[in-house]
């Protein structure tokens, strides 16, 4: 990497943001615009401290922000490097469990069936039952496609057309998952283990193409449903369908930071706005 660091700019003394946040913003911009490419080594902490006229501890705080956003990695004895893949797949379950450390837990899900959410919730709720986790309230919102109406997906592969029998199979899957989430959470309220436990499920008529989880309004996990052709049994007969495969798909993590302009903060805010817009307009009540 060039010794010339002019592309990193200067700190703005009139900017109300802390120096560490300003430095993180400069480095983030350089990474996202590929001035610092994947695999590149960042300038050393002493070089950055000299560049911006700040203490090394201030630079360290800036790098901690980028590390938390998964933009950089540190290698002992070698320095900090731009992550080769700036967003990597993550496991949902430990984040679901961590969200229950808050006194008021909120989880919003949008997708096909919520099967992954149901299974991930089961472990966290088991820990509430035995007293290892103790939130005061839990509020879950589930936004899923209404498989009782014509859909582009899933569909019969031969004709690529909507098929009521294919949708009937998908509807059983979505109902099983939604009802499982409702029953699991409601049980905690019925047992008096938490003050309030609610699950609200709404349907819409758009085909599911991605899954979205919003935890406590501060973290987002996002993944795409691959469309695959496979043969399933429908009414006892094999049928080739175009199906949505959600199990084990990569989920990408975004989190709110102290910087309103950060990629993570903006993605979380956009996800919340999208979810609320669908929820309050074209979505309608699920009657179970």
C-alpha positions, -999 to 999 in steps of 0.1 A, spaced: 0 0 0 12 35 -8 28 56 19 7 85 8 -24 87 31 -40 118 16 -70 98 5 -79 93 42 -86 130 45 -84 152 76 -104 155 108 -130 183 109 -127 203 141 -163 216 136 -177 181 134 -195 172 167 -186 135 163 -158 122 184 -124 119 167 -125 81 169 -159 81 150 -145 105 124 -114 83 118 -137 52 115 -158 71 90 -127 79 69 -114 44 69 -149 29 63 -153 51 32 -119 40 19 -129 4 24 -163 6 8 -149 26 -22 -120 1 -26 -93 27 -19 -84 0 6 -91 -32 -11 -100 -66 5 -68 -80 20 -50 -47 21 -32 -38 53 -44 -6 71 -19 20 81 -4 13 115 -19 28 146 11 51 151 9 63 114 -29 70 118 -23 87 151 3 110 135 -19 115 104 -48 128 125 -29 143 154 -46 121 180 -35 96 207 -31 59 197 -60 51 220 -83 72 198 -72 52 168 -77 20 186 -113 29 194 -119 37 157 -105 3 146 -127 -13 172 -157 2 156 -147 -12 122 -139 -46 137 -174 -47 152 -188 -40 118 -167 -69 104 -150 -46 79 -115 -54 93 -96 -82 110 -65 -79 133 -36 -103 130 -14 -105 161 20 -90 153 10 -80 118 -16 -52 121 -51 -47 108 -64 -58 74 -95 -52 53 -116 -83 56 -115 -103 24 -153 -106 25 -168 -75 42 -200 -93 52 -198 -130 62 -225 -155 70 -233 -158 107 -252 -182 129 -286 -169 141 -291 -190 173 -266 -173 196 -278 -139 186 -314 -149 193 -303 -160 227 -282 -129 233 -313 -108 225 -330 -123 255 -305 -105 278 -326 -74 274 -356 -68 297 -378 -62 267 -372 -85 238 -386 -77 203 -382 -99 173 -395 -92 138 -394 -118 111 -403 -117 74 -400 -147 51 -415 -180 40 -424 -200 71 -404 -190 101 -392 -226 107 -356 -214 115 -370 -188 139 -392 -214 156 -363 -237 162 -339 -209 173 -365 -195 197 -370 -229 212 -336 -230 228 -338 -195 242 -373 -201 256 -361 -233 273 -335 -212 291 -363 -188 302 -382 -218 316 -353 -229 338 -344 -193 349 -312 -189 330 -327 -160 310 -352 -136 325 -367 -110 302 -397 -91 314 -415 -90 281 -413 -107 247 -430 -93 216 -427 -112 183 -441 -101 149 -441 -126 120 -448 -115 84 -453 -144 60 -468 -151 26 -504 -163 24 -502 -196 6 -540 -198 3 -538 -174 -27 -520 -178 -60 -482 -174 -58 -453 -174 -83 -433 -196 -58 -434 -224 -49 -448 -237 -82 -451 -267 -104 -417 -270 -123 -432 -284 -155 -454 -255 -162 -438 -228 -139 -474 -220 -129 -492 -217 -97 -507 -250 -85 -532 -252 -56 -518 -286 -46 -483 -272 -43 -495 -242 -23 -515 -265 0 -483 -283 9 -465 -249 15 -495 -237 36 -492 -266 59 -455 -258 64 -461 -221 71 -490 -228 95 -470 -254 114 -441 -230 119 -463 -199 128 -485 -219 152 -453 -234 168 -439 -199 175 -473 -187 189 -476 -217 212 -440 -215 224 -441 -179 234 -477 -180 248 -467 -208 271 -443 -186 289 -470 -161 296 -494 -188 307 -469 -201 331 -464 -166 346 -426 -167 338 -427 -133 321 -449 -103 325 -460 -101 288 -456 -126 259 -471 -118 226 -469 -131 190 -486 -112 162 -487 -129 127 -498 -112 95 -500 -125 60 -494 -108 26 -498 -119 -11 -462 -115 -23 -439 -145 -29 -412 -149 -4 -377 -143 -19 -357 -135 12 -357 -138 50 -353 -110 74 -348 -110 112 -348 -78 133 -337 -83 169 -345 -56 195 -346 -30 167 -308 -30 166 -296 -60 147 -306 -74 113 -300 -108 98 -307 -111 61 -306 -140 36 -319 -150 2 -340 -181 -6 -324 -200 -35 -350 -213 -59 -344 -250 -66 -361 -277 -86 -368 -308 -65 -393 -337 -64 -417 -339 -35 -447 -361 -26 -481 -343 -32 -512 -363 -25 -491 -395 -26 -476 -388 -60 -442 -375 -69 -442 -340 -84 -413 -318 -96 -416 -283 -81 -397 -250 -79 -392 -246 -42 -377 -221 -18 -348 -235 3 -344 -216 35 -327 -240 58 -290 -233 63 -289 -204 38 -263 -178 47 -275 -150 69 -256 -117 69 -254 -95 100 -259 -58 103 -259 -38 136 -266 -3 147 -234 16 157 -227 50 173 -223 64 138 -256 72 121 -239 71 87 -224 36 91 -235 9 67 -249 -12 96 -269 16 111 -284 25 77 -292 -11 68 -310 -17 101 -330 15 98 -340 6 62 -350 -29 73 -372 -16 101 -389 9 77 -395 -18 51 -410 -42 77 -433 -16 92 -444 -4 58 -456 -38 47 -470 -46 82 -491 -15 82 -503 -16 46 -508 -48 26 -504 -73 55 -535 -87 72 -543 -108 102 -535 -145 104 -564 -164 120 -545 -196 127 
